Amino acid sequence: MKTFYAVLANSLIAFLTNTFVWFAATFWVYLETKSVIATSIMAGVYTATVAFSGFFLGSLVDRYRKKTAMLLSSALSLLLYVVALAIYGTSSASLSDVSNPLLWVFIVLILFGAIAGNLRSIALSTLVTILIPEETRDRANGMVGTANGVAFLVASIFSGLAVGFLGMFWVLVLAVGIGALVIAHLLTLAIPEARTVHGDANTDRIDIRGTITAIGQVSGLFGLIFFNTFNNFLGGVFMSLMDPYGLELVSVQVWGALWGFLSLGFIVGGLIVARRGLGRSPLRTLFRTNLVLWTICIFFAIQPSIVLLTIGMFIWLCMIPVVEASEQTILQKVIVPERQGRVFGFAQSIEQAASPITAFMIGPIAQFIFIPFMTTGAGADVIGGWFGTGTGRGIALLFIIAGMIGLVVTLVAMQSRSYRALSQLYTIRGPESDLLEASA
């Protein structure tokens, strides 16, 4: 546990750095360009790269020691932030034009720097299996969720303040300095990896076929992955439009500070999982949590109120660590450790592949259909009297529609054969030694 806590603390700082830069870049681009399309493209590029990279990153985690994978993750982020800093330092005056190709080079460098952190995230999930006994892994996954929440909290507060008062240059300077310290600290840690399998011939390639076979041997697991994929398809709406919606209600400084408060929800949710676990059936917990999530999405934007948004988003964020810990705990139990990096990477790629589709589509849809519909169109005439009108209300209408769809899909999925099969399999699974033998 001492080793796990040290690695978790180091990962916390790495997560904080990447989240800080990502949030700051999103705020900065919207304020500089005033373009919803620009922020949606940013979200799309991010999630598309996450989806593509998961297969490759998972293979790296299985092939090399987890410490090596984490060092590589931090080194890549550091290098990309240094290059982005050099571009900003020499060309900042021209980066406010959304048609300037150099702006998009700058954005891609920052996004890739944040995406490099996913290698560390996959490695950390496999380390939970290696370092933590099966009966307490759900609580360890809750601690990981808490770490993500703390990173989200600190990054939210300081990214908004940094962009508002210091500017993007100093955001990148801080990221470079903290990134170097993370690498220095990680080099001092000794991580025992008794279960590493460096002789696996399939770890030197992506090995999608073998990973699909391993997942297919677990009844209902594909159903779970596809369910989460559809949720991410809807989640692209919120990824692309939440910042523009919030910035329509309050200033960037207030919005950044508010996200700092809201991210306490991540911490609260993670701490609840770390203390109480996920119950006898993490799968049932996951689906019930999704019912709460989508119900909240229907109501938090029903009126243009920052108070209503704050209450809804706080509860919503409390649920996210529960969903993530549930899926991680299921995979850690039903997939052998030697292939977990590739399975986590595969699940990440498939689940995240849906979000770019939504992110690329939703910006133009919001900009050219829903915003005009609720500004000067029929929507403003029909429901504008009680719902409100303007840019923010067009975005809010999209949130409500996405919430309704998500609620219906979750109710249908809970009646599916995949749900029943995986729930029963998780309950009757034997000791981990039996798992290793059955999945070999």
Secondary structure as GFF3:
##gff-version 3
##sequence-region A 1 440
A	DSSP	alpha_helix	2	33	.	.	.	ID=ss1
A	DSSP	alpha_helix	36	63	.	.	.	ID=ss2
A	DSSP	alpha_helix	66	91	.	.	.	ID=ss3
A	DSSP	three_ten_helix	92	94	.	.	.	ID=ss4
A	DSSP	alpha_helix	101	115	.	.	.	ID=ss5
A	DSSP	alpha_helix	117	131	.	.	.	ID=ss6
A	DSSP	three_ten_helix	134	136	.	.	.	ID=ss7
A	DSSP	alpha_helix	137	161	.	.	.	ID=ss8
A	DSSP	pi_helix	162	166	.	.	.	ID=ss9
A	DSSP	alpha_helix	168	187	.	.	.	ID=ss10
A	DSSP	three_ten_helix	201	204	.	.	.	ID=ss11
A	DSSP	alpha_helix	208	216	.	.	.	ID=ss12
A	DSSP	alpha_helix	221	249	.	.	.	ID=ss13
A	DSSP	alpha_helix	252	262	.	.	.	ID=ss14
A	DSSP	alpha_helix	264	276	.	.	.	ID=ss15
A	DSSP	alpha_helix	282	299	.	.	.	ID=ss16
A	DSSP	alpha_helix	306	334	.	.	.	ID=ss17
A	DSSP	three_ten_helix	337	339	.	.	.	ID=ss18
A	DSSP	alpha_helix	340	365	.	.	.	ID=ss19
A	DSSP	pi_helix	366	370	.	.	.	ID=ss20
A	DSSP	alpha_helix	371	373	.	.	.	ID=ss21
A	DSSP	alpha_helix	378	382	.	.	.	ID=ss22
A	DSSP	alpha_helix	384	387	.	.	.	ID=ss23
A	DSSP	alpha_helix	391	413	.	.	.	ID=ss24
A	DSSP	alpha_helix	417	428	.	.	.	ID=ss25
A	DSSP	alpha_helix	432	439	.	.	.	ID=ss26
###
